Amino acid sequence: MTSTLIRIVFSLFLLFLFIPNSLQAATGQRIALVIGNSNYKAAPLRNPVNDATDMARSLKNLGFKVILKTNVAKRDMGKAVDDFGKRLKGGDVGLFYYAGHGVQVNGVNYLIPVGAIINEETDVEYEGIDAGRILATMYNAKSRINIVILDACRDNPYVRSFRSLTRGLAIISKAPAGTIIAYSTSPGDVAIDGKGRNSPYTSSLLKYMKEPGLTIEDVFKGVRQKLRKETGQVPWELSSLEWKFYFIPPSAAARESSEPLISQGRETTEVAMANRPPTSEESSTFTSPTIGAKFVLITPPAGTFLMGGSGYDETKHHVAISNPFYIQTTEVTQGQWEKVMGKNLSNFSTCGDGCPVERVSWNNIQEFIRKLNDMEGTDKYRLPTEAEW
């Protein structure tokens, strides 16, 4: 192990990834409508509002302009769809995400607003939102790429009441060219409402959306493989896409991943932070509004460099880092740790707030990152790679 690697074990730093505006522009204009409905009287759901909130946050970090609506009635849902259509005109990519109850009646899919009063099968048409309305809105906007994600196949409270109401959602046979429609499970089947913060489908989707260089088809394949293995649920897609789409383009995919290191005793661990891009590409410094950590901009040189050694676990390989990033100028201090975690685990806690934090485990660090992300409304804090270090 090199001396550089040894220094990583004894230093806890934050890193702030910088996405240039030019890269964002290269991805085209992206508009998203995200809706999550949980507070149903007949059958409340645990996950949809959390799912929608987390999806909106991730999409914002991926360059989307997002309209977020939660626990909305039919009128507000309709207005949101209309607003989405107006903003989407002339846009490159339109994305619609819905989490909540959805039902099919006579082969037509309806998204169920909060407050819907459904006593008979015929009520669904008047109380629900026809999913075809979203597709028509995208068609009229003439967006180049349309993405529809329906995490709406949860078991619903109406199946036993209506004669022809079928489990799950129906296949949408008519959609504009350049459209991909993703279901959280196969047509006619029901999806699982998760026991944690997110549904299994959305949790997996949030994970794969952040993988650089994956086409949208590869994202959904990854989600399907993960869910089928873990839950038996089989997500489904229909596509008429004519262009490749990446949530994170290949040009931003050169960041190398590395295994995290655990801190013991007086050792401290390096942590990375990735956040929203700054307002100016010329900014050479950044300060975290939550913990006051200061960062300096690093602009990696063009090309690749060789990493690794002769050890069996250190195979030599070429690495390229294509995007600038910010890295903290000092170790994470005990005071900064306590601002996020509420307590100081350091063995030398009497050293003072300015001393480096130590005696923190891998799980402690992951919890620190999660809480810091939540406090600043982002999902970009992370451990840095060896290459970035």
Rosetta blueprint (number, residue, H / E / L):
1 M L
2 T L
3 S H
4 T H
5 L H
6 I H
7 R H
8 I H
9 V H
10 F E
11 S L
12 L L
13 F L
14 L L
15 L E
16 F E
17 L E
18 F L
19 I L
20 P L
21 N H
22 S H
23 L H
24 Q H
25 A H
26 A H
27 T L
28 G L
29 Q L
30 R E
31 I E
32 A E
33 L E
34 V E
35 I E
36 G E
37 N L
38 S L
39 N L
40 Y L
41 K L
42 A L
43 A L
44 P L
45 L L
46 R L
47 N L
48 P H
49 V H
50 N H
51 D H
52 A H
53 T H
54 D H
55 M H
56 A H
57 R H
58 S H
59 L H
60 K H
61 N H
62 L L
63 G L
64 F E
65 K E
66 V E
67 I E
68 L E
69 K E
70 T E
71 N L
72 V L
73 A L
74 K H
75 R H
76 D H
77 M H
78 G H
79 K H
80 A H
81 V H
82 D H
83 D H
84 F H
85 G H
86 K H
87 R H
88 L H
89 K L
90 G L
91 G L
92 D L
93 V E
94 G E
95 L E
96 F E
97 Y E
98 Y E
99 A E
100 G L
101 H E
102 G E
103 V E
104 Q E
105 V E
106 N L
107 G L
108 V E
109 N E
110 Y E
111 L E
112 I L
113 P L
114 V L
115 G L
116 A L
117 I L
118 I L
119 N L
120 E L
121 E L
122 T L
123 D H
124 V H
125 E H
126 Y H
127 E H
128 G L
129 I E
130 D E
131 A H
132 G H
133 R H
134 I H
135 L H
136 A H
137 T H
138 M H
139 Y H
140 N H
141 A H
142 K L
143 S L
144 R L
145 I E
146 N E
147 I E
148 V E
149 I E
150 L E
151 D E
152 A L
153 C E
154 R E
155 D L
156 N L
157 P L
158 Y L
159 V L
160 R L
161 S L
162 F L
163 R L
164 S L
165 L L
166 T E
167 R L
168 G L
169 L L
170 A L
171 I L
172 I L
173 S L
174 K L
175 A L
176 P L
177 A L
178 G L
179 T E
180 I E
181 I E
182 A E
183 Y E
184 S L
185 T L
186 S L
187 P L
188 G L
189 D L
190 V L
191 A E
192 I L
193 D L
194 G L
195 K L
196 G L
197 R L
198 N L
199 S L
200 P H
201 Y H
202 T H
203 S H
204 S H
205 L H
206 L H
207 K H
208 Y H
209 M H
210 K L
211 E L
212 P L
213 G L
214 L L
215 T E
216 I H
217 E H
218 D H
219 V H
220 F H
221 K H
222 G H
223 V H
224 R H
225 Q H
226 K H
227 L H
228 R H
229 K H
230 E H
231 T L
232 G L
233 Q L
234 V L
235 P L
236 W E
237 E E
238 L E
239 S E
240 S L
241 L L
242 E L
243 W L
244 K L
245 F L
246 Y E
247 F L
248 I L
249 P L
250 P H
251 S H
252 A H
253 A L
254 A L
255 R L
256 E L
257 S L
258 S L
259 E L
260 P L
261 L L
262 I L
263 S L
264 Q L
265 G L
266 R L
267 E L
268 T E
269 T L
270 E L
271 V L
272 A L
273 M E
274 A L
275 N L
276 R L
277 P L
278 P L
279 T L
280 S L
281 E L
282 E L
283 S L
284 S L
285 T E
286 F E
287 T E
288 S L
289 P L
290 T L
291 I L
292 G L
293 A L
294 K E
295 F E
296 V E
297 L E
298 I E
299 T L
300 P L
301 P L
302 A L
303 G L
304 T L
305 F E
306 L E
307 M E
308 G L
309 G L
310 S L
311 G L
312 Y L
313 D L
314 E L
315 T L
316 K L
317 H E
318 H E
319 V E
320 A L
321 I L
322 S L
323 N L
324 P L
325 F E
326 Y E
327 I E
328 Q E
329 T L
330 T L
331 E L
332 V L
333 T E
334 Q H
335 G H
336 Q H
337 W H
338 E H
339 K H
340 V H
341 M H
342 G L
343 K L
344 N L
345 L L
346 S L
347 N L
348 F L
349 S H
350 T H
351 C H
352 G L
353 D L
354 G L
355 C L
356 P E
357 V L
358 E L
359 R L
360 V L
361 S L
362 W H
363 N H
364 N H
365 I H
366 Q H
367 E H
368 F H
369 I H
370 R H
371 K H
372 L H
373 N H
374 D H
375 M H
376 E H
377 G L
378 T L
379 D L
380 K L
381 Y E
382 R L
383 L L
384 P L
385 T L
386 E L
387 A L
388 E L
389 W L
